[in-house]
Amino acid sequence: MSLLFEPATVAGQTLRNRLILPPMCQYTVTTKDGVPGPWQMVHLGARAAGGFGMVVAEATAVTPAGRISDQDTGLWNDAQCEAWAPIADFIRSQGAVPGIQLGHAGSKASTWPAHPGFDSGPIPPEEGGWETVSPSGIPAVSASAPTRELTDAEIEEVIAAFVAAARRADAAGFDAVVVHGAHGYLLHQFLSPVTNRRTDQWGGSFENRTRLVRRVVAGIREAWPADKVLGLRLSGSDWVQSSWAVEDTVRLVRTLVDDGLDWVDLSSGGIGDTYLGPKGPGYQVPLAEAVKRSTEDLVLAPGRGLAVDGDGPDGGARRLFVSTVGSITSFETAEAVLVNDRADAVGIGRAALVRPNWPAEAARSLDDDRFRELVAAPYHRGTWGRP
Ligand SMILES: Cc1cc2nc3c(=O)[nH]c(=O)nc-3n(C[C@H](O)[C@H](O)[C@H](O)COP(=O)(O)O)c2cc1C
């Protein structure tokens, strides 16, 4: 029996195992209106059928200006909400918890889709590019269009847009929502002193730089059903000198527990042009481990976070659910993360782009009998699914 295939109850949702498909932008909408289409159904549906415990839909913009590209999905209107509903429903029908990431790209918006055949960098205005916004008019990376500072009133609008998108995610049937606070996008731009030079209540001190993330998390918690999972993806470190570091992450996460955060997913980087961080399999695991170790003393409210003793949604001790992601491709590496208690769950991104059945394959390879439950019924005659 493998720890990867132990179920986990987070908030009121049960993940059948500890494997998460992380959000991955597909830059594939049928028209440029943020409405998900057949591709999202096939991409997410196949990975739900492949055995993931949770399947998280791509960074989905809370406003049109918050899209990374004009091919991004959105959740700022009802048409988008209606189009997501059958996708969330299908993910659930295959045994996975349906989740969605909500984001705003800030100064990293208005770029070409990261697909072969497209330019990289910003879309020129004459080709449909739009004005981008940021904490201080400082781009997160140099290959960006000029960006302008958000006003105080516009920041309030961003918060309201996150909350409205979360309401729509609920209406669409998602059971987990993950706020995008990583990778140099808008919320991360506020956290990082490199991109946030404001002198008002949204910048300067740690408390001020974290205010936007805290407001978004608290705002969503009020609108989001108590039994559903509220998560936050953070860049655990900018890997830039004198910037956001793991100590800041731990400090922020500890405060967010009081705001009703259930889950934190640790990624890294995204600010600056030069990558100074580690590389290689599991390179971000130490960030998750640091957050897990330094939040173990926190007792969460009933029904929040991970049920430690498996007592169900409302009973038993609860602590923050911490996941890792990043260059984990081998089944053994993923299993070792749990065996060594370095995180509660593991995200498998690029490896699952080419192997949608990664979880079922892992269970079989690790000799876990539960692999049979992970193989979708119509695929049981596939040879890879046989003992
Ligand atoms: C095609 C692609 C799109 C991605 N889009 C997103 C995204 O929408 N939101 C996000 O937080 N991370 C995004 N990421 C990062 C992944 O979620 C993941 O953290 C990263 O790929 C590292 O995990 P891996 O090595 O298992 O792929 C993307 C990665 C890829 C490859």
The ligand as an SDF file (V2000), in Angstrom:
LIG
                    3D

 31 33  0  0  0  0  0  0  0  0999 V2000
    1.5090   24.4140  -20.0500 C   0  0  0  0  0  0  0  0  0  0  0  0
    1.6240   24.9140  -18.6510 C   0  0  0  0  0  0  0  0  0  0  0  0
    0.7060   25.8550  -18.1880 C   0  0  0  0  0  0  0  0  0  0  0  0
    0.7550   26.2960  -16.8670 C   0  0  0  0  0  0  0  0  0  0  0  0
   -0.2090   27.1500  -16.4120 N   0  0  0  0  0  0  0  0  0  0  0  0
   -0.2790   27.4440  -15.0840 C   0  0  0  0  0  0  0  0  0  0  0  0
   -1.4000   28.1050  -14.5410 C   0  0  0  0  0  0  0  0  0  0  0  0
   -2.3940   28.3670  -15.2220 O   0  0  0  0  0  0  0  0  0  0  0  0
   -1.3590   28.4220  -13.2280 N   0  0  0  0  0  0  0  0  0  0  0  0
   -0.3190   28.0780  -12.4180 C   0  0  0  0  0  0  0  0  0  0  0  0
   -0.3350   28.3950  -11.2240 O   0  0  0  0  0  0  0  0  0  0  0  0
    0.7330   27.4000  -12.9090 N   0  0  0  0  0  0  0  0  0  0  0  0
    0.7560   27.0430  -14.2000 C   0  0  0  0  0  0  0  0  0  0  0  0
    1.7580   26.2550  -14.6630 N   0  0  0  0  0  0  0  0  0  0  0  0
    2.7120   25.6650  -13.7110 C   0  0  0  0  0  0  0  0  0  0  0  0
    2.2330   24.2670  -13.2980 C   0  0  0  0  0  0  0  0  0  0  0  0
    1.0150   24.3260  -12.5800 O   0  0  0  0  0  0  0  0  0  0  0  0
    3.2870   23.5530  -12.4240 C   0  0  0  0  0  0  0  0  0  0  0  0
    3.4030   24.2460  -11.1960 O   0  0  0  0  0  0  0  0  0  0  0  0
    4.6430   23.4850  -13.0910 C   0  0  0  0  0  0  0  0  0  0  0  0
    4.5210   23.0220  -14.4220 O   0  0  0  0  0  0  0  0  0  0  0  0
    5.6060   22.6080  -12.3230 C   0  0  0  0  0  0  0  0  0  0  0  0
    5.1020   21.3130  -12.1830 O   0  0  0  0  0  0  0  0  0  0  0  0
    5.5480   20.1140  -13.1740 P   0  0  0  0  0  0  0  0  0  0  0  0
    7.0360   20.0930  -13.2060 O   0  0  0  0  0  0  0  0  0  0  0  0
    4.9380   18.8850  -12.5820 O   0  0  0  0  0  0  0  0  0  0  0  0
    4.9890   20.4450  -14.5130 O   0  0  0  0  0  0  0  0  0  0  0  0
    1.7650   25.8300  -16.0000 C   0  0  0  0  0  0  0  0  0  0  0  0
    2.7010   24.9140  -16.4910 C   0  0  0  0  0  0  0  0  0  0  0  0
    2.6200   24.4390  -17.7840 C   0  0  0  0  0  0  0  0  0  0  0  0
    3.6090   23.4120  -18.2490 C   0  0  0  0  0  0  0  0  0  0  0  0
  1  2  1  0
  2  3  1  0
  2 30  2  0
  3  4  2  0
  4  5  1  0
  4 28  1  0
  5  6  2  0
  6  7  1  0
  6 13  1  0
  7  8  2  0
  7  9  1  0
  9 10  1  0
 10 11  2  0
 10 12  1  0
 12 13  2  0
 13 14  1  0
 14 15  1  0
 14 28  1  0
 15 16  1  0
 16 17  1  0
 16 18  1  0
 18 19  1  0
 18 20  1  0
 20 21  1  0
 20 22  1  0
 22 23  1  0
 23 24  1  0
 24 25  2  0
 24 26  1  0
 24 27  1  0
 28 29  2  0
 29 30  1  0
 30 31  1  0
M  END
$$$$
